[in-house]
Amino acid sequence: MLKEYNSFEEIDARLEVLKLQRQIDEESFKLHLHKAKRDLVPRQFNSGIGSLLQKFAIAFLTKKLSKRFRERSQKEIAALNKTTSS
């Protein structure tokens, strides 16, 4: 269900909330990723080729998840813009 807005101030406030929620989600994701990396990787795996593979895998996953966060935010903003143009 789409929300109807009565003023541009309401729209701006909602966009600001969505922006802050996205930033919180990104920071939470970074924290969880760091904790998972720390907890799941054996100590001896931190050196050599294992470390290189680990860094590659983390970079790949981070990129994919960041893309999903951006797409979700863009969909929410598009929905807001659609309600204001109606």
Secondary structure, DSSP 4 states (H G I P E B T S, - for coil): -PPP-SSHHHHHHHHHHHHHHHHHHHHHHHHHHHHHHHHHS-GGGGSTHHHHHHHHHHHHHHHHHHHHHHHHHHHHHHHHHHHHH-
